[in-house]
Amino acid sequence: MLYPADLIREIQTASFFGIKVEIKNVDFLAIMERMRRAIREDIEAVREGLTENPYLDYYHESAEFISPYTLKVGDKTLYSKMIFLCTGSRPAIPPVKGLEEAGYLTSDTVLQLNECPVSLAILGGSYIAAEYGHFFSAMGAEVTVIGRNSRFLPQEEPEISRLARIKMSEFMKILTNYEAMEVRKEDNGQKTIVAKEKDSGEEVKVTVDEIFVATGRVPNTDILHPERAGIKTDIQGWILVNEYLETSQPNIWAFGDANGKHLFKHVGNYESGIAYLNAILNEKVKADYHAVPHAVFSYPEIAGVGMGEQEAVEMYGKDRVVIGLKFFEDTAKGRVMEIKDYFVKVILDGEEEKILGAHIIGPHASILIHQIIPLMYTESRSVEPILRSMDIHPSLSEVVTKAFYSQMPLEHYHHFLKHIGLED
């Protein structure tokens, strides 16, 4: 879904380069059908793999514990000495008055749309909101994002959050620090959200055709009932695991969204390998989360890995932490692509010249971050391989290398951010 949205935004920049183009039509149904076809093919391939394997018994049913090591699956009862819990998560629905009655979309149900809504409000201001805000605004919808947090994309570095809001506000309206209080269904079928600013108490009303709920994820443990099996969960219901991904019951393992540590598909893939090594091969391998990468496939794209600046300062002290910064426009490729304001930020331990984290906002951020990820999985996490290697010229990769060459103390970095308006 997002790639066509990216294409639309890219085409809209063509005039900067003397190319006159016009997007005559966006076939929303064709885009959605292409996506659904790909998903159907994946689901069928998985189902065939499960049903045709002679070593697997596949039950297409919900499962719940009835006692330790015992599950009820449909009308059958299954017992096992070893269990893997890969139970995922689902969209969290906030208790907003009138929301259920008015109706709403989630990241699951939105996939069934055949027509693009003329106007859309997104409840939530994080990754899902940013990505779907990008998609629907590119498709032609009038999008309003309503976030509870005082910052848009609050998990990102503050300066990246600020720049992302500035840039994405060109395509959609973004409200932060607003609590949705009530939803009303109008006589014409539209829906009105009444939201209140959390500090001032100011009320705003947003009337739209559809509401998209993107307020986070919740675990499926209310269906699974792990407590019946003596499996402990935290207060939100995520399954508690030790550093080897084993639950409070021996030989029962939980990974992916089930344990709630990092709700990313690539983390689930990684954890499945850790669980396999420990459970099947009887090794003792700890899950290592020091360099979990992520990307936000918005416009602009955002990516990060490792520590943020605040976490680095808390662990190493502000005198040891140094920041490397370089703007895309300061490279030859960035200049010819007219990439302005976007940057690479690297966070280093200045004493040991060790990479602590990196954060990118700009074109192909999810690709560029992979220059740094492998280095963070070496024993030294040294910057030397980047500093001693050659970049193809001209390429966007040069912006990453130049960020490592452009190191400065924290005080100088924040003085610069204030100078360019990315910090108060």
Protein Blocks (a to p, Z undefined) as FASTA:
>chain_A
ZZmmmmmmmmmmmmmnopacddfbdcfklmmmmmmmmmmmmmmmmmmmmmmpmkbccddb
ddddfbehiacehjbccddfbdcddebpaddddddehklmnopadfklmmmpcbdcfbdc
dedjbfklmmmmmmmmmnopacddddfbfbehklbcfklmmmmmmmmmmmbccdehiacf
bdcddfkopacdddddfklopacddddfbdcddebjcdfklmnommlnopacdfkopacd
dfkopafbehiacehjlnomaccfklmmmmmmmmmmmmmnopacdddfklcccddddddd
dddehjdfklmmmmnopklpccddddfklpfklmmnopghiacdddddfklopafbdcde
dehklmmmmmmmmmmmpmnlpaklmmmmccddddfklmmmmmmmmgccfklmmmmmmmno
paZZ
